[in-house]
């Protein structure tokens, strides 16, 4: 697993090659503020090779935070991450590895009969109950997460995942009420606390698409303060000294800045609503930003008024640095399916992000 000595040693290898705030505190050590995303791309051998080359190159060039999920590209992304970890010029203790569980993963390719696959692979063996499934493909029941975590560890070829995210829990709101989803999360957290105690994960988090960046009256809304409270309860139940909930993940980009602009989470000490980013910062949670380049749309064009305030030689670098500049963001994830883009993305870290006042001015 990633260690303090390993990640700080990785940082020191690069000396002054990056801007001062490029490496930031994460877990027991530090992580690069640009991370590797593995969501996009077809589930093919061609894309496997592209990812393998990109991740290996990036790990050797100054990015030590890799994010994946068991369902990405039908488990292929996790497996390629594991292969790249073995091939890269970076030790396991130097690299933060994060993955997610929640969606039923196919195995390598989409089966001819997905329903039959789900029944034979997950329901009949008792890994998940039909009643736990939302939309036939998502669950966060403890036994299901246990099974997915075991498979992720095998796919990645590691003994420990540094951060294990409960993946898009708002999906469950399609079939049950908000209080029931909070109860599910508490049960999931309790199981993850036990896996943390066993050394299978270093910490856990919640990765969302909508839940934390939408208004309270939105169908997909989940309260970040309530989620934090449920993690505290789970830790208390298992006798943990402190909760293992250490991070959240959500989309954040020039064109999707709701996590900064939508005040939907109550700060009880100040009796006011704040954004997800502000609440996470107050609660001591790391924030990992996904969709930094809006799935590639921002790599070629950024709104002119915003672009003028950002640092970087290319539109992609400036978009990455916008996300890195947001208060509370630890790492901004960038897709890595194209080896040719790795040098450009890594070089974004040589520019200082915006200061707090300059970042706020973008929204004025």
N, C-alpha and C positions, 0 to 999 in steps of 0.2 A: 504494500500500500504506500501511498504518498506519505512522506515523513517531513518533519521540520528540517532536519539536516539535509535530506535529499533535495527538497524543493529550493531551499536557500542555496544549496550548492549549485543547482541548475542555474539559478538566477546569477550567481557570481561568475559562472563560466562566460557569460556574455558581457561582463564589465559594463562599459558605458555605451554599448551598441544600441540600446533602446532609451526612450525618454524616461525621465525620473520615476514617474508613477506607473510605468508599464506593468511591473509585477506588483501584485496586491495581496494582502492577507486573505487566505482562504484555508479553512480547516486548520490543521496543525502547522501549516507553513505558508507558502505563497504560491500564487498561480498567475499565469500571464493574463492580462486583461483582454486579450484576443484568444478565443477558444475555437476548437474545431467541431463543427456540426456535421452530422452524418445522415440527415433525413432524406434529402433529395436523391433522385437517380433511380433508374430501373433496376430490378433485381436480376442482374445479369453478370456473367463473368467479366465482361468488359468494364462495367462500373466497379466491380470488386477490385480490379487491377488499378483503375484510376484512383480509387480511395486509398488503396494500399500504398501507392506511390506518394500521394498527397500527404497522408498522415505521417508516413515515415520521414518525408522531407521536412514537414513542419515541426515535428518533434525534435529534429536535429537542428532546426534553425531558430528556435526561441519560443515556440508555443508549447506549453506543457499542461494544457487543459483540454481534454477530449470528452465530448458529450455524444451519447448514443441512446438507443432504446431497443428493447428486444424485438419490437414489431417493425422497426425501420428496415425496409427492404427485405422483409421476411427473414429476419435474423442474420442476414448477410452482413449488415453494418457492424454488429457486435463482433462477428467472427473476423472481419477484416481489421477492426481495431486491435483485436488480440494479436493478429499476425504482424501488424505494424509495430506494436509494442515490442515484439521480439526482435524486429529488424532494425529499429531506430537506434541512433546514437544517444540514447537516454535510458537510464535505469528505471525500473518500475517504481522505485522510491522517489523518483524525481517528477513523476507524472500524475496529475489528478485525473482519475477515470470516473466518469459519471454515467449511469444508465437509468432506465426507467421501466416500471412495470404497471400494467393496467389493461392494455389491449391484448387480446388473444393474438399470438404471433403464428403466422404460417411458417413453414419450414423450407426456406430456399426459393419457393415459388408458390403461386396461388393454386390451391388444389382444385380439381374439376368440380368437386362438391364441397364447398366450404362448410355447409351445415353438418355434413357427415364427419368432416375433419374435426370440427369442434366437439361433436359428441364423442367420437372415438378417442381423441387425444386428451380431452380435458374433462368432459362431463362424466363419462363412464368410469374412468379411473378415480373419480372423486376429488379431482383438483379444484373444481368449481361447480356450484349448484346452479341450475337453470334460473332460479329466482334471484341469484346474485348478478346475473348478466343484464346489462343495459344494451339495447339495440343488438343483442345477440353476439356482441364482440368485446364488451368491456366489463371488468369487475375489479373491485379493490378489496375483496374478502381476504382475510389473513392467510388462509390455506392456499389461495390462488397466488397471492404475492410471494409466498414461500416457494411455490413451485417455479414461478417465473424467475425469482432471484437465483435459485439453484441452476436453472438453465443459463442465465446470464453469466454466472461465474464460469460455467463450463465453456460457453461461447467465447468469452474474453480470455480464458486461460489464466485467470488470476485467482488468488486466494481471497482477496478483499476488494470490494467496490468502494471507492472513497466517498461517493455520495449517491444514494439510491433514491430516486424520485418516485412518488406516487403520481402516476401519469394521468393528467386531465380528469380529476375526480368530478368536475362539473358534468361530465357525461352521464353520471348517475342521476342527475336531476331530471332526466327524461322519464325516469320510472319511479322515483320516490321523492319525498319532500326534503327540504333543506335540512331539517333537524335529523332526519334519518341518515343523510349523507355525512353530517358531522359525526354521528355515532359510528358510521362505517370508518371514517378517517381515524377516530380514536382507537378503534379495534385494530386497524392497520398499523397505526403508530406503535401500539403496544407490542405487536408482533415484530416490528422493525427494531424496537428497543431491545428485544431479546436477540435478534440477529446481530445487533451492534455489540451486545455483551459477548456474543460468541465469536466476534471478530470477523464476521462475514461482510459487514459494512462499517465504514468509518463514521458516517452520519447519514441522515436521510433528509429529504425535502419534498416539496410539492411542485410539480411542473404543470402549468396551466396554459390554456390558450385564451380563454375569456375571463375566467372566474374572478381574478383579482383586479382587472382593469376596467370593469363595467360598473355602471351605477347600481345601487342597491335594488332598484325595481326591475332589473334585467333578469330574465329567466335563468341565466347561467351564473349569477352572482354567488360568490361564497365570501364570507367575512374572514379576512386575514386575522383579526384579533381572536375570533372564535377558533380558528385552526391552531393558532399558537396556544390557546388555552387547552385545547384537546391534547396537544402534544405534551403539555405540562402534566395533565392528568395521567396520560399513558406512562410517562416517566415515573410518576409517583407510584403507580400500580406495581411496577416491576422493581422499584427500589433504586432507580438510577439517580445519581447525584444531580444531574441536570438533563433536560430534554435533549435528545439527539437531533431534533429538527434544527437544521443549520442553514438551509438555503431555500429559496424559491426561484422558479424559472418562469418567465413570461415574455411575450413579444414586446420588443421596444425598438423603434426606428424613427427616422425622420417623418414617415407617413403614418406611424402607429405609435403615438406617444401618450396614449391614454393612461399608462401606468404612472405618468408624471402629472397629467392634467386632471384626471378624474378623482375627486376627493370622496371616497366611499368607505373609509376604514376609520373607526373611532379611536382617537388617542385619549384614553380615560383620564390621564393625568392633566390634560389640558382641555378636556371636554370640547373637542372639535374634530371634525372629519378631515382626514388627510389622504393623500394618494398612497397607492401601494408602495411606491418607492420610499416615500417618507416614513411610512409605518414600518417597513422592513428595516430601514436604517435605525429607527428608534428601538426596535426589538432585537437588534443585533443579528439580523439575518443577512446572509450574503444574497445578492441578486444576480442571477445569470440571465442575460438578455438573449432571446432567440429572435429569429427573423430579422436580424440586423440589416440585411440588404434587401428586405422584402422579397425574399426568394429570387434575388437577382435583379429586380426592377430598379434598384437604386445604384447598381453598379455602373450605370451609364448616365443617369440624370437625377439631380436633386433639385428641389424647388430653389430658384435663384436667391431669394431672400435669405434662406437658411444656408445655402452653399457658400455665400460670401463670408459667413462667420467662422467657417470650419477650416481645419488644418489638414493638409494632405495634397499629394500631387495629382491624384486621380479621384474621380467621383466615388469609387468604391472605398478608397482610403478615408475620404471625408465622411462618408456614411458610417463607416465603422467607428470613426472617432467621435461622431455625434453620440452614438450609443455608449461609448466608453466615457463620455463626459457627463452623463446623467448622474446626479447625486445618488450614491448608494449602489450603483452598478459595479460589481466586481469584475465580471467577464462578459464580453459581447461575443456571441457565437457567430461564426461565419462558415457557410457551407464549403466543403473541401472535396467535391467530386471532380474538380479540374486541377490537375497538377500545375498547369501553367499559371494559375492565379495565386499559388502559394507565395511566391516572392513578393508580389504586390500586397497581399494581405498581411504578411509578416512585417513589411516595411511601414505599414500604418502605425505600428507601435513605436516608430522612431520620432513621431510627432507628439508633442504634449497635447492632452485633451483640453477642452475649454475649461476655464475657471468657472466657479459657481455663478458669478455675476454675469459673465458672458453667456453662459448656458441659459440662465433665466431670461436674458434679453432676447433670445431667439423667439420666445413666446409672447413678447410684449407687442 
